[in-house]
Amino acid sequence: MGAGDLQSGAMSSVLDVVLEVGDVTAIAADVVLFKYAQQLYGASGQAVARLGAEDKGLESLQLVPGELRFVETHGALGAPLALFLGTVRLGDFGYHEIRQFSVRALQVLESRPGVKHVAGTLHGPNYGLDEDEAALAFVGGLVDAFQRGIGPRGLERFTVVEVNARRAGRLRKALEKGLGGTPGVKALPEGGFRVQRMNTFVQAPPLASAGMVSMAKPHAFVAMPFSPEFEDTYHYGILGPVKAAGLLCERVDQAVFDGPIIQRIKERIDSAKVVIADLSLANPNVYLEVGYAWGRGRPTLLLVRDVRELRFDVASYRCIVYRNIRELETMLSRELARLLAA
């Protein structure tokens, strides 16, 4: 499709969805997308700070769910236009809301027919959602919307921006697996996916279900210190065995351990197939979550890298003491198999 076709109003027939590592506030796109979850978090807060409160009129940005605001960035961001969408509170912004968010963004941007390139971040991993499922929910909404003719007529590209290179690598694998087999979607040689606009809207099961029935899928809730030294412990020692057992893996960043998030923690512990708690460093939030899980009678697996880090006697509880990540992976896989079989 040539530029003349777009200028004449013809609708773009393909959408490239690409995941890049970088800063979403610096990405060169036509529009950059942010959420306002009744408070500013992460990239949204960073964007408002860069836009500047006084001269850009954002000193009192408040958007109720469903409300929106376009902001001319005047060079403060990489994109000339920013779109803020009001959503429910972070504690209520789950898989289904993520999928609705991406669809709604394309619907809103229909009023901007000249838009060809949109950029935005993924949502969910830092406040308790399974990162693979959250990514598929977001991209699933984009694919579904585009194939149904929703969005700017000239839209050609959506860039998903992830600041963490290691997470980006994991997410690429999740998207490859989730989008594989979806009609009208093929991998691009340079990375990413090309979505063909179609008359039929059949998605592969992982993509179709993400954000639609995610909350009904069995999951493990992980309570552990949220610090760089435990990233490999989580992603290689815990996440792998949990996924291999057929469970979503959810973990909450202590940085957003506030009222709405505590309610989500309680709800997801209540419905978890298993709670996995690493008691290393004797983190008080982890102990709080373990106590709640015990009080609710949830199956709980305790982990610790050194028994001297324990703050109580767990002799009567099953506790995995691990010396390295490979050992943890092996022992946790065995314990999950035993527990789920029972």
C-alpha positions in Angstrom: 0.0 0.0 0.0 1.5 3.4 -1.0 1.3 6.8 0.6 -1.2 7.9 -2.0 -3.6 5.2 -0.9 -3.4 6.4 2.7 -3.9 10.0 1.7 -7.0 9.1 -0.2 -8.5 7.6 2.9 -8.0 3.9 2.1 -7.7 1.8 5.3 -4.3 0.1 6.0 -4.5 -3.6 5.4 -1.6 -4.6 7.7 -0.4 -3.6 11.2 3.1 -4.4 12.4 3.3 -5.0 16.1 6.9 -4.7 17.3 8.5 -4.9 20.8 11.5 -2.7 21.4 13.7 -2.0 24.3 13.9 1.6 25.3 12.2 4.6 27.0 8.6 5.0 25.8 8.8 8.8 26.5 11.6 9.1 23.9 10.2 6.8 21.2 9.6 8.5 17.8 6.0 7.7 17.0 2.9 9.8 16.0 1.2 9.1 19.3 2.4 7.7 22.6 -0.2 6.0 24.9 -0.4 6.2 28.7 -2.9 5.1 31.3 -4.1 7.2 34.3 -5.1 4.6 36.9 -6.5 7.2 39.3 -2.9 8.0 40.0 0.3 8.3 38.0 2.6 5.3 37.9 5.8 4.5 36.0 5.9 5.7 32.5 2.8 7.9 32.9 4.4 9.8 35.8 7.6 10.1 33.9 5.8 11.5 30.9 3.9 14.1 32.9 7.2 15.1 34.6 8.8 15.6 31.3 5.9 17.5 29.8 6.2 20.0 32.7 3.3 21.0 34.9 3.1 24.7 34.5 3.5 25.2 30.7 1.7 22.1 29.6 -1.3 22.4 32.0 -0.9 18.9 33.6 -0.4 20.1 37.2 -3.8 18.6 38.1 -4.2 15.7 35.7 -7.2 13.7 36.8 -9.1 11.4 34.5 -12.0 9.3 35.7 -12.4 5.9 34.1 -13.4 6.3 30.5 -12.2 9.9 30.3 -9.3 10.8 27.9 -7.0 13.7 27.2 -4.8 14.4 24.2 -1.7 16.5 25.0 0.6 18.2 22.5 4.1 17.5 23.7 6.0 20.3 21.9 9.2 18.2 21.8 9.2 17.2 25.5 8.5 13.6 24.4 9.6 11.7 21.3 6.1 11.7 19.9 4.3 15.0 19.1 1.1 13.8 20.7 0.4 12.0 24.0 -2.9 10.2 24.8 -3.8 9.7 28.4 -6.7 7.3 29.1 -8.4 7.2 32.4 -8.8 3.6 33.9 -9.9 2.0 37.1 -7.4 1.9 40.0 -4.3 -0.1 39.6 -5.5 -2.7 42.0 -8.5 -3.3 39.7 -6.7 -3.1 36.4 -6.5 -6.8 35.6 -6.0 -8.9 32.4 -9.5 -8.1 31.1 -9.0 -4.4 31.7 -5.7 -4.5 29.9 -7.3 -6.1 26.8 -10.1 -3.5 26.8 -7.5 -0.7 27.2 -5.7 -1.6 24.0 -9.0 -1.9 22.1 -10.2 1.4 23.5 -7.0 3.2 22.6 -7.4 2.3 18.9 -11.1 3.3 19.1 -10.2 6.7 20.5 -7.5 7.2 17.8 -10.0 6.8 15.0 -10.5 10.5 15.4 -6.9 10.9 14.2 -6.8 9.4 10.7 -3.3 10.7 10.0 -1.8 8.5 12.7 0.4 5.7 11.3 2.5 4.8 14.3 1.5 4.4 18.0 3.7 3.5 20.9 2.9 2.3 24.4 4.1 0.1 27.2 2.7 -3.2 28.5 0.9 -3.3 31.8 0.6 -5.7 34.7 3.9 -7.5 35.6 5.0 -5.1 38.3 1.7 -5.1 40.2 0.9 -8.8 40.4 0.0 -10.1 37.0 1.6 -12.9 35.1 3.8 -11.1 32.6 3.2 -13.5 29.7 -0.6 -13.4 30.1 -0.6 -9.6 30.5 1.4 -9.2 27.3 -0.9 -11.5 25.4 -4.0 -9.6 26.7 -2.6 -6.3 25.5 -1.5 -7.5 22.1 -4.6 -9.7 21.8 -6.7 -6.6 22.1 -4.7 -4.8 19.4 -4.9 -7.8 17.0 -8.6 -8.2 17.6 -9.4 -4.5 17.2 -7.3 -4.1 14.0 -8.8 -7.2 12.4 -12.3 -5.8 13.1 -11.5 -2.5 11.5 -11.0 -0.5 14.7 -8.4 2.3 14.8 -7.0 5.1 12.6 -7.4 4.3 8.9 -3.7 4.7 8.2 -2.4 2.8 11.2 0.6 0.8 10.2 2.7 0.1 13.3 2.3 -0.3 17.1 5.5 -0.3 19.0 5.4 -1.9 22.4 8.2 -0.4 24.5 9.8 -2.3 27.4 12.6 -0.6 29.4 14.0 -3.9 30.8 16.0 -5.8 28.2 15.7 -9.1 30.0 12.0 -8.8 30.3 11.7 -7.8 26.7 13.5 -11.0 25.7 11.0 -13.1 27.8 8.1 -11.2 26.4 9.2 -11.8 22.8 9.2 -15.5 23.4 5.7 -15.3 25.0 4.3 -13.4 22.1 5.9 -15.8 19.6 4.2 -18.7 21.4 0.9 -16.9 21.9 0.5 -15.5 18.4 1.7 -18.6 16.6 -1.2 -20.2 14.7 -3.4 -17.1 14.7 -4.8 -16.6 11.1 -3.6 -13.5 9.5 -0.6 -13.1 11.8 3.0 -13.9 10.7 6.4 -13.2 12.2 8.5 -10.4 10.7 12.1 -11.2 9.8 13.4 -8.3 11.8 11.3 -9.2 14.8 7.7 -8.6 15.7 4.5 -9.6 13.9 2.5 -8.5 10.9 -1.3 -8.6 11.4 -3.4 -8.8 8.3 -6.9 -7.3 8.3 -9.4 -10.1 7.7 -13.0 -10.9 7.5 -12.7 -13.6 10.0 -11.5 -13.1 13.6 -10.1 -16.4 14.8 -7.2 -16.2 17.2 -5.0 -19.0 18.5 -6.1 -20.2 22.0 -3.4 -18.5 24.1 -4.1 -15.2 22.4 -7.9 -15.6 22.3 -8.1 -16.4 26.0 -5.7 -13.8 27.4 -7.7 -11.1 29.0 -11.0 -12.9 28.3 -10.8 -15.8 30.8 -7.5 -15.1 32.5 -8.9 -14.8 36.0 -10.4 -18.3 35.7 -7.1 -19.9 34.9 -5.3 -21.7 37.7 -2.5 -19.7 39.1 0.3 -19.6 41.7 0.8 -16.6 43.9 4.5 -15.8 44.6 5.5 -13.8 47.7 9.2 -12.9 47.8 11.6 -10.0 48.2 11.5 -7.7 45.1 15.1 -6.8 44.7 17.7 -7.3 41.8 19.5 -10.1 43.6 16.3 -12.2 43.5 15.4 -11.6 39.8 17.1 -14.8 38.6 15.7 -16.7 41.5 12.2 -15.8 40.4 12.5 -16.1 36.6 14.6 -19.2 36.5 14.0 -21.0 39.8 10.3 -20.3 40.3 8.7 -19.1 37.1 9.8 -22.1 35.0 8.5 -24.8 37.3 5.2 -22.9 37.8 4.7 -22.5 34.1 5.6 -26.1 33.5 2.9 -27.1 35.9 0.3 -25.3 33.8 -0.2 -22.3 36.1 -0.1 -18.6 35.7 2.5 -17.0 37.9 1.6 -13.8 39.8 3.9 -11.7 41.9 3.5 -8.2 43.4 6.1 -5.5 43.4 6.5 -4.1 46.9 6.8 -0.6 45.4 3.1 -0.6 44.8 2.1 -2.4 48.0 -0.8 0.0 48.8 -4.5 -0.3 49.6 -5.8 -1.4 46.2 -2.9 -3.8 45.6 -3.4 -5.4 49.1 -7.0 -6.1 48.1 -5.8 -7.8 44.9 -3.2 -9.8 46.9 -5.9 -11.1 49.2 -8.2 -12.0 46.3 -5.5 -13.8 44.3 -4.2 -15.7 47.4 -7.8 -16.7 48.1 -8.1 -18.3 44.7 -4.5 -19.6 44.2 -3.8 -23.2 43.6 -0.6 -22.7 45.6 1.2 -19.9 47.3 5.0 -19.9 47.0 6.9 -17.8 49.5 10.6 -17.1 49.6 11.4 -16.2 53.2 14.9 -15.1 52.4 15.8 -11.7 53.9 12.9 -12.0 56.3 10.9 -9.4 54.4 7.8 -8.3 56.5 5.5 -8.2 53.4 6.3 -11.8 52.5 5.5 -12.9 56.1 2.3 -11.0 56.0 1.2 -12.8 52.8 2.2 -16.2 54.2 0.2 -15.5 57.4 -2.8 -14.5 55.3 -2.4 -17.6 53.1 -2.3 -19.9 56.2 -5.3 -18.1 57.6 -7.3 -18.8 54.4 -6.1 -22.4 54.3 -4.3 -22.1 51.0 -1.6 -24.7 50.1 1.7 -23.0 50.7 5.3 -23.9 49.7 8.0 -22.1 51.7 11.5 -21.4 50.3 14.6 -20.1 51.9 18.2 -19.9 50.7 19.6 -20.1 54.3 17.8 -21.4 57.3 19.5 -18.7 59.4 17.3 -16.2 57.6 14.1 -17.7 59.0 12.3 -15.8 61.7 10.4 -18.7 63.1 10.6 -22.5 63.5 9.3 -24.2 60.3 10.1 -27.7 61.4 6.5 -28.6 61.2 6.1 -27.0 57.7 7.5 -28.2 54.4 10.3 -25.7 53.6 12.6 -25.9 50.6 16.2 -24.9 51.5 18.0 -24.2 48.3 21.7 -23.4 47.6 21.4 -22.3 44.0 18.8 -21.7 41.3 19.2 -25.0 39.6 18.6 -26.8 42.8 15.5 -24.7 43.5 14.1 -25.4 40.1 14.4 -29.1 40.5 13.0 -29.2 44.1 10.2 -26.8 43.3 9.2 -28.8 40.2 9.0 -31.9 42.3 7.0 -30.3 45.1 4.5 -28.7 42.7 3.9 -32.0 41.0 3.3 -33.6 44.4 1.0 -30.9 45.6 -1.1 -30.6 42.4 -1.4 -34.4 42.1 -2.8 -34.5 45.6 
